[in-house]
């Protein structure tokens, strides 16, 4: 599975893969694997990404096309 929304979020925020990888404390190649679907994204990374981009995990993984953050 390719996580197009993850790439879109990164690009919409004018970030490089290296910058996002630094936020997650991982290597750029690992993060690239997340975007391409070559690596499974750990739940702690999904939570961190959803919080960072103020969106839902469902949006990141393509379960919804609505990027609005979840209602609390």
Biopython code that builds the backbone (N, CA, C, O; Angstrom):
import numpy as np
from Bio.PDB.StructureBuilder import StructureBuilder

atoms = [
    (1, "UNK", "N", (0.835, -1.175, 0.000)),
    (1, "UNK", "CA", (0.000, 0.000, 0.000)),
    (1, "UNK", "C", (0.885, 1.245, 0.000)),
    (1, "UNK", "O", (1.801, 1.371, 0.813)),
    (2, "UNK", "N", (0.603, 2.139, -0.903)),
    (2, "UNK", "CA", (1.330, 3.405, -0.979)),
    (2, "UNK", "C", (0.526, 4.457, -0.228)),
    (2, "UNK", "O", (-0.682, 4.586, -0.429)),
    (3, "UNK", "N", (1.198, 5.207, 0.636)),
    (3, "UNK", "CA", (0.532, 6.211, 1.449)),
    (3, "UNK", "C", (0.659, 7.583, 0.798)),
    (3, "UNK", "O", (1.466, 8.412, 1.219)),
    (4, "UNK", "N", (-0.159, 7.813, -0.247)),
    (4, "UNK", "CA", (-0.111, 9.064, -0.988)),
    (4, "UNK", "C", (-0.433, 10.259, -0.100)),
    (4, "UNK", "O", (0.171, 11.321, -0.251)),
    (5, "UNK", "N", (-1.382, 10.098, 0.829)),
    (5, "UNK", "CA", (-1.719, 11.223, 1.703)),
    (5, "UNK", "C", (-0.524, 11.634, 2.556)),
    (5, "UNK", "O", (-0.343, 12.819, 2.839)),
    (6, "UNK", "N", (0.279, 10.681, 2.962)),
    (6, "UNK", "CA", (1.456, 10.996, 3.763)),
    (6, "UNK", "C", (2.418, 11.862, 2.957)),
    (6, "UNK", "O", (2.958, 12.844, 3.465)),
    (7, "UNK", "N", (2.623, 11.494, 1.715)),
    (7, "UNK", "CA", (3.487, 12.302, 0.840)),
    (7, "UNK", "C", (2.865, 13.674, 0.600)),
    (7, "UNK", "O", (3.563, 14.687, 0.639)),
    (8, "UNK", "N", (1.568, 13.711, 0.355)),
    (8, "UNK", "CA", (0.889, 14.987, 0.111)),
    (8, "UNK", "C", (1.023, 15.916, 1.308)),
    (8, "UNK", "O", (1.299, 17.104, 1.146)),
    (9, "UNK", "N", (0.829, 15.383, 2.502)),
    (9, "UNK", "CA", (0.965, 16.200, 3.715)),
    (9, "UNK", "C", (2.373, 16.778, 3.825)),
    (9, "UNK", "O", (2.550, 17.955, 4.139)),
    (10, "UNK", "N", (3.351, 15.950, 3.567)),
    (10, "UNK", "CA", (4.747, 16.404, 3.656)),
    (10, "UNK", "C", (5.007, 17.507, 2.639)),
    (10, "UNK", "O", (5.571, 18.549, 2.973)),
    (11, "UNK", "N", (4.593, 17.273, 1.402)),
    (11, "UNK", "CA", (4.839, 18.254, 0.353)),
    (11, "UNK", "C", (4.035, 19.538, 0.584)),
    (11, "UNK", "O", (4.541, 20.631, 0.331)),
    (12, "UNK", "N", (2.802, 19.421, 1.055)),
    (12, "UNK", "CA", (1.976, 20.603, 1.328)),
    (12, "UNK", "C", (2.594, 21.481, 2.415)),
    (12, "UNK", "O", (2.340, 22.684, 2.471)),
    (13, "UNK", "N", (3.401, 20.874, 3.270)),
    (13, "UNK", "CA", (4.072, 21.606, 4.338)),
    (13, "UNK", "C", (5.516, 21.963, 3.986)),
    (13, "UNK", "O", (6.293, 22.393, 4.839)),
    (14, "UNK", "N", (5.855, 21.774, 2.708)),
    (14, "UNK", "CA", (7.200, 22.112, 2.202)),
    (14, "UNK", "C", (8.316, 21.475, 3.013)),
    (14, "UNK", "O", (9.310, 22.117, 3.351)),
    (15, "UNK", "N", (8.124, 20.190, 3.319)),
    (15, "UNK", "CA", (9.122, 19.447, 4.071)),
    (15, "UNK", "C", (9.764, 18.389, 3.192)),
    (15, "UNK", "O", (9.138, 17.869, 2.269)),
    (16, "UNK", "N", (11.000, 18.080, 3.483)),
    (16, "UNK", "CA", (11.679, 16.982, 2.802)),
    (16, "UNK", "C", (11.476, 15.699, 3.609)),
    (16, "UNK", "O", (11.075, 15.741, 4.771)),
    (17, "UNK", "N", (11.753, 14.589, 2.989)),
    (17, "UNK", "CA", (11.698, 13.325, 3.720)),
    (17, "UNK", "C", (12.697, 13.338, 4.867)),
    (17, "UNK", "O", (12.423, 12.795, 5.937)),
    (18, "UNK", "N", (13.829, 13.942, 4.655)),
    (18, "UNK", "CA", (14.851, 14.013, 5.700)),
    (18, "UNK", "C", (14.344, 14.799, 6.901)),
    (18, "UNK", "O", (14.582, 14.403, 8.042)),
    (19, "UNK", "N", (13.650, 15.900, 6.663)),
    (19, "UNK", "CA", (13.132, 16.701, 7.767)),
    (19, "UNK", "C", (12.092, 15.928, 8.582)),
    (19, "UNK", "O", (12.107, 15.971, 9.813)),
    (20, "UNK", "N", (11.196, 15.225, 7.900)),
    (20, "UNK", "CA", (10.179, 14.449, 8.620)),
    (20, "UNK", "C", (10.839, 13.289, 9.354)),
    (20, "UNK", "O", (10.455, 12.964, 10.478)),
    (21, "UNK", "N", (11.813, 12.674, 8.735)),
    (21, "UNK", "CA", (12.537, 11.581, 9.393)),
    (21, "UNK", "C", (13.202, 12.074, 10.675)),
    (21, "UNK", "O", (13.216, 11.360, 11.678)),
    (22, "UNK", "N", (13.747, 13.278, 10.653)),
    (22, "UNK", "CA", (14.368, 13.834, 11.854)),
    (22, "UNK", "C", (13.335, 14.042, 12.952)),
    (22, "UNK", "O", (13.621, 13.797, 14.125)),
    (23, "UNK", "N", (12.150, 14.487, 12.590)),
    (23, "UNK", "CA", (11.079, 14.675, 13.575)),
    (23, "UNK", "C", (10.739, 13.349, 14.249)),
    (23, "UNK", "O", (10.478, 13.298, 15.451)),
    (24, "UNK", "N", (10.747, 12.267, 13.449)),
    (24, "UNK", "CA", (10.406, 10.941, 13.961)),
    (24, "UNK", "C", (11.606, 10.207, 14.560)),
    (24, "UNK", "O", (11.453, 9.125, 15.128)),
    (25, "UNK", "N", (12.798, 10.793, 14.436)),
    (25, "UNK", "CA", (14.037, 10.182, 14.936)),
    (25, "UNK", "C", (14.318, 8.850, 14.246)),
    (25, "UNK", "O", (14.659, 7.851, 14.880)),
    (26, "UNK", "N", (14.161, 8.874, 12.913)),
    (26, "UNK", "CA", (14.454, 7.696, 12.096)),
    (26, "UNK", "C", (15.306, 8.126, 10.911)),
    (26, "UNK", "O", (15.525, 9.319, 10.701)),
    (27, "UNK", "N", (15.789, 7.157, 10.135)),
    (27, "UNK", "CA", (16.564, 7.451, 8.935)),
    (27, "UNK", "C", (15.637, 7.858, 7.792)),
    (27, "UNK", "O", (14.481, 7.438, 7.738)),
    (28, "UNK", "N", (16.150, 8.667, 6.892)),
    (28, "UNK", "CA", (15.368, 9.099, 5.734)),
    (28, "UNK", "C", (14.922, 7.901, 4.902)),
    (28, "UNK", "O", (13.810, 7.900, 4.374)),
    (29, "UNK", "N", (15.757, 6.899, 4.778)),
    (29, "UNK", "CA", (15.390, 5.727, 3.978)),
    (29, "UNK", "C", (14.217, 4.971, 4.594)),
    (29, "UNK", "O", (13.383, 4.414, 3.880)),
    (30, "UNK", "N", (14.159, 4.955, 5.911)),
    (30, "UNK", "CA", (13.024, 4.320, 6.587)),
    (30, "UNK", "C", (11.756, 5.105, 6.301)),
    (30, "UNK", "O", (10.723, 4.525, 5.968)),
    (31, "UNK", "N", (11.834, 6.430, 6.429)),
    (31, "UNK", "CA", (10.660, 7.256, 6.152)),
    (31, "UNK", "C", (10.211, 7.109, 4.696)),
    (31, "UNK", "O", (9.015, 7.031, 4.417)),
    (32, "UNK", "N", (11.157, 7.071, 3.787)),
    (32, "UNK", "CA", (10.824, 6.868, 2.375)),
    (32, "UNK", "C", (10.054, 5.566, 2.196)),
    (32, "UNK", "O", (9.122, 5.488, 1.395)),
    (33, "UNK", "N", (10.448, 4.556, 2.942)),
    (33, "UNK", "CA", (9.751, 3.277, 2.902)),
    (33, "UNK", "C", (8.327, 3.378, 3.424)),
    (33, "UNK", "O", (7.447, 2.646, 2.970)),
    (34, "UNK", "N", (8.092, 4.275, 4.374)),
    (34, "UNK", "CA", (6.732, 4.493, 4.854)),
    (34, "UNK", "C", (5.865, 5.059, 3.727)),
    (34, "UNK", "O", (4.757, 4.580, 3.485)),
    (35, "UNK", "N", (6.381, 6.080, 3.045)),
    (35, "UNK", "CA", (5.609, 6.712, 1.968)),
    (35, "UNK", "C", (5.339, 5.744, 0.816)),
    (35, "UNK", "O", (4.261, 5.764, 0.222)),
    (36, "UNK", "N", (6.302, 4.915, 0.511)),
    (36, "UNK", "CA", (6.157, 4.008, -0.634)),
    (36, "UNK", "C", (5.406, 2.731, -0.282)),
    (36, "UNK", "O", (4.985, 1.990, -1.170)),
    (37, "UNK", "N", (5.237, 2.474, 1.000)),
    (37, "UNK", "CA", (4.574, 1.253, 1.426)),
    (37, "UNK", "C", (5.520, 0.082, 1.580)),
    (37, "UNK", "O", (5.081, -1.039, 1.842)),
    (38, "UNK", "N", (6.813, 0.323, 1.423)),
    (38, "UNK", "CA", (7.796, -0.751, 1.571)),
    (38, "UNK", "C", (7.991, -1.147, 3.032)),
    (38, "UNK", "O", (8.365, -2.281, 3.329)),
    (39, "UNK", "N", (7.732, -0.195, 3.952)),
    (39, "UNK", "CA", (7.850, -0.464, 5.386)),
    (39, "UNK", "C", (6.517, -0.168, 6.058)),
    (39, "UNK", "O", (5.839, 0.799, 5.711)),
    (40, "UNK", "N", (6.150, -0.998, 7.012)),
    (40, "UNK", "CA", (4.961, -0.721, 7.825)),
    (40, "UNK", "C", (5.277, 0.438, 8.764)),
    (40, "UNK", "O", (6.378, 0.545, 9.304)),
    (41, "UNK", "N", (4.289, 1.295, 8.940)),
    (41, "UNK", "CA", (4.483, 2.442, 9.818)),
    (41, "UNK", "C", (4.069, 2.037, 11.232)),
    (41, "UNK", "O", (2.915, 1.665, 11.446)),
    (42, "UNK", "N", (4.986, 2.102, 12.201)),
    (42, "UNK", "CA", (4.629, 1.761, 13.576)),
    (42, "UNK", "C", (3.565, 2.722, 14.110)),
    (42, "UNK", "O", (3.510, 3.883, 13.704)),
    (43, "UNK", "N", (2.736, 2.240, 15.006)),
    (43, "UNK", "CA", (1.640, 3.039, 15.533)),
    (43, "UNK", "C", (2.146, 4.312, 16.194)),
    (43, "UNK", "O", (1.502, 5.354, 16.074)),
    (44, "UNK", "N", (3.279, 4.262, 16.889)),
    (44, "UNK", "CA", (3.784, 5.481, 17.523)),
    (44, "UNK", "C", (4.173, 6.527, 16.491)),
    (44, "UNK", "O", (4.028, 7.724, 16.740)),
    (45, "UNK", "N", (4.668, 6.091, 15.330)),
    (45, "UNK", "CA", (4.993, 7.026, 14.253)),
    (45, "UNK", "C", (3.718, 7.578, 13.625)),
    (45, "UNK", "O", (3.659, 8.760, 13.286)),
    (46, "UNK", "N", (2.698, 6.736, 13.466)),
    (46, "UNK", "CA", (1.419, 7.212, 12.931)),
    (46, "UNK", "C", (0.807, 8.276, 13.837)),
    (46, "UNK", "O", (0.304, 9.293, 13.360)),
    (47, "UNK", "N", (0.852, 8.037, 15.132)),
    (47, "UNK", "CA", (0.317, 9.011, 16.088)),
    (47, "UNK", "C", (1.099, 10.321, 16.006)),
    (47, "UNK", "O", (0.511, 11.402, 15.978)),
    (48, "UNK", "N", (2.417, 10.216, 15.969)),
    (48, "UNK", "CA", (3.258, 11.416, 15.892)),
    (48, "UNK", "C", (2.984, 12.194, 14.607)),
    (48, "UNK", "O", (2.923, 13.424, 14.628)),
    (49, "UNK", "N", (2.821, 11.487, 13.494)),
    (49, "UNK", "CA", (2.550, 12.154, 12.220)),
    (49, "UNK", "C", (1.170, 12.811, 12.220)),
    (49, "UNK", "O", (1.017, 13.940, 11.755)),
    (50, "UNK", "N", (0.180, 12.110, 12.736)),
    (50, "UNK", "CA", (-1.169, 12.676, 12.801)),
    (50, "UNK", "C", (-1.183, 13.921, 13.682)),
    (50, "UNK", "O", (-1.815, 14.919, 13.336)),
    (51, "UNK", "N", (-0.497, 13.868, 14.804)),
    (51, "UNK", "CA", (-0.409, 15.038, 15.679)),
    (51, "UNK", "C", (0.344, 16.176, 14.996)),
    (51, "UNK", "O", (-0.088, 17.327, 15.043)),
    (52, "UNK", "N", (1.453, 15.858, 14.370)),
    (52, "UNK", "CA", (2.274, 16.879, 13.721)),
    (52, "UNK", "C", (1.496, 17.591, 12.611)),
    (52, "UNK", "O", (1.552, 18.816, 12.501)),
    (53, "UNK", "N", (0.776, 16.830, 11.794)),
    (53, "UNK", "CA", (0.034, 17.405, 10.672)),
    (53, "UNK", "C", (-1.388, 17.814, 11.046)),
    (53, "UNK", "O", (-2.124, 18.333, 10.207)),
    (54, "UNK", "N", (-1.777, 17.585, 12.294)),
    (54, "UNK", "CA", (-3.125, 17.909, 12.774)),
    (54, "UNK", "C", (-4.192, 17.258, 11.880)),
    (54, "UNK", "O", (-5.092, 17.922, 11.364)),
    (55, "UNK", "N", (-4.061, 15.966, 11.722)),
    (55, "UNK", "CA", (-4.999, 15.184, 10.921)),
    (55, "UNK", "C", (-5.250, 13.862, 11.633)),
    (55, "UNK", "O", (-4.800, 13.655, 12.760)),
    (56, "UNK", "N", (-5.969, 12.976, 10.968)),
    (56, "UNK", "CA", (-6.257, 11.675, 11.574)),
    (56, "UNK", "C", (-5.355, 10.587, 10.986)),
    (56, "UNK", "O", (-4.836, 10.711, 9.876)),
    (57, "UNK", "N", (-5.192, 9.544, 11.750)),
    (57, "UNK", "CA", (-4.459, 8.385, 11.236)),
    (57, "UNK", "C", (-5.207, 7.805, 10.038)),
    (57, "UNK", "O", (-4.583, 7.362, 9.073)),
    (58, "UNK", "N", (-6.527, 7.807, 10.093)),
    (58, "UNK", "CA", (-7.316, 7.294, 8.973)),
    (58, "UNK", "C", (-6.990, 8.035, 7.683)),
    (58, "UNK", "O", (-6.932, 7.420, 6.618)),
    (59, "UNK", "N", (-6.777, 9.350, 7.761)),
    (59, "UNK", "CA", (-6.423, 10.113, 6.569)),
    (59, "UNK", "C", (-5.035, 9.705, 6.069)),
    (59, "UNK", "O", (-4.836, 9.514, 4.869)),
    (60, "UNK", "N", (-4.099, 9.575, 6.969)),
    (60, "UNK", "CA", (-2.728, 9.220, 6.579)),
    (60, "UNK", "C", (-2.698, 7.889, 5.842)),
    (60, "UNK", "O", (-1.997, 7.751, 4.840)),
    (61, "UNK", "N", (-3.450, 6.914, 6.329)),
    (61, "UNK", "CA", (-3.393, 5.578, 5.726)),
    (61, "UNK", "C", (-4.404, 5.379, 4.608)),
    (61, "UNK", "O", (-4.507, 4.286, 4.049)),
    (62, "UNK", "N", (-5.155, 6.431, 4.276)),
    (62, "UNK", "CA", (-6.050, 6.353, 3.117)),
    (62, "UNK", "C", (-7.427, 5.787, 3.387)),
    (62, "UNK", "O", (-8.135, 5.422, 2.448)),
    (63, "UNK", "N", (-7.827, 5.705, 4.651)),
    (63, "UNK", "CA", (-9.163, 5.186, 4.968)),
    (63, "UNK", "C", (-10.240, 6.245, 4.796)),
    (63, "UNK", "O", (-11.430, 5.932, 4.768)),
    (64, "UNK", "N", (-9.813, 7.513, 4.681)),
    (64, "UNK", "CA", (-10.721, 8.618, 4.419)),
    (64, "UNK", "C", (-9.973, 9.651, 3.577)),
    (64, "UNK", "O", (-8.743, 9.711, 3.591)),
    (65, "UNK", "N", (-10.721, 10.445, 2.860)),
    (65, "UNK", "CA", (-10.112, 11.533, 2.082)),
    (65, "UNK", "C", (-10.298, 12.870, 2.771)),
    (65, "UNK", "O", (-9.968, 13.914, 2.208)),
    (66, "UNK", "N", (-10.828, 12.843, 3.995)),
    (66, "UNK", "CA", (-11.073, 14.059, 4.759)),
    (66, "UNK", "C", (-9.869, 14.292, 5.690)),
    (66, "UNK", "O", (-9.656, 13.531, 6.633)),
    (67, "UNK", "N", (-9.091, 15.338, 5.423)),
    (67, "UNK", "CA", (-7.916, 15.573, 6.255)),
    (67, "UNK", "C", (-8.212, 16.271, 7.580)),
    (67, "UNK", "O", (-7.296, 16.511, 8.367)),
    (68, "UNK", "N", (-9.473, 16.598, 7.835)),
    (68, "UNK", "CA", (-9.812, 17.284, 9.086)),
    (68, "UNK", "C", (-9.417, 16.425, 10.280)),
    (68, "UNK", "O", (-9.542, 15.201, 10.250)),
    (69, "UNK", "N", (-8.939, 17.084, 11.329)),
    (69, "UNK", "CA", (-8.561, 16.311, 12.523)),
    (69, "UNK", "C", (-9.798, 15.686, 13.160)),
    (69, "UNK", "O", (-10.908, 16.190, 12.990)),
    (70, "UNK", "N", (-9.614, 14.607, 13.881)),
    (70, "UNK", "CA", (-10.760, 13.960, 14.536)),
    (70, "UNK", "C", (-11.365, 14.878, 15.588)),
    (70, "UNK", "O", (-10.662, 15.660, 16.228)),
    (71, "UNK", "N", (-12.674, 14.770, 15.754)),
    (71, "UNK", "CA", (-13.357, 15.566, 16.770)),
    (71, "UNK", "C", (-13.093, 14.959, 18.134)),
    (71, "UNK", "O", (-13.049, 13.739, 18.289)),
    (72, "UNK", "N", (-12.920, 15.819, 19.114)),
    (72, "UNK", "CA", (-12.645, 15.334, 20.469)),
    (72, "UNK", "C", (-13.846, 15.496, 21.340)),
    (72, "UNK", "O", (-13.806, 15.142, 22.518)),
]
sb = StructureBuilder()
sb.init_structure("model")
sb.init_model(0)
sb.init_chain("A")
sb.init_seg("    ")
for serial, (resi, resn, name, xyz) in enumerate(atoms, 1):
    if name == "N":
        sb.init_residue(resn, " ", resi, " ")
    sb.init_atom(name, np.array(xyz, "f"), 0.0, 1.0, " ", f" {name:<3s}", serial, name[0])
structure = sb.get_structure()
